[in-house]
Amino acid sequence: MTSKNRHPIIKQMLLNDKKVVISDLSARFGVTEETIRRDLDKFEAEGFITRTYGGAVLNSVQTVSNIPFFKRASEKVEEKKQIAITAAKILRDKHTIFADSSSTVMETVKLLKERNDLTIVSNSAEMSRELFISKVNVVSTGGMLNKQSLSYEGELAESSVRRYNTEAAVISCKGIDMLTGITDTNETQARLKRLMIDQADLVILLADLSKFDKKAFVKLGDFNVVTDIITDQKPSPIWLDFFTKLGISVHYPQVTIS
């Protein structure tokens, strides 16, 4: 079996079992242990795994991009709802927005369904379904459907985003770190989010507090691209000072600091 065919199977095994053993993989695929080590070296360079003695373990931050949308939507539900309520208030006077395919942004969109003065451009297939019965004008990017994330990807989706200019882009991420910036786990989705950022007047980042001081595999951008950050509870004084110095407005339930 070629590496092209072998790699997806090994990755799926890692997603299922969270770890693999080199000798087991060697026997299963009929290749040398040295070949398997090269496979795992590649995965480690991608940030997908961490090598261990005799095998490898899945990096927990990497699993997020491979979890099906509905499973992600069922996690941290209260935090997402808190963020969504705040985001909906900020978007009251916005009439055109980009919305990414994250479950947190979806919670926000659910609160905007009665807006007949709003147009949402999104690469989320699930968002189109959610807004099918609503007053909102919906523009779908189209593209290659990722059945795990229920989102559109690829050149067609990217070309569609470039056609529009919006008042705001509402996006999420997997981690924010003062030195590294804003990070995500999926390069394809990150490219689309960067385009949304470039085409929007305001960039509103939704990130619950568990994503603070975390780094994911793909660099999404530096903090200078963000105008507003919405989280589910008050960040630490160090983070608040950091955002203040950058001129980023920080929003969390009941409180806004600019």
Disulfide bonds with the S-S distance in Angstrom:
none
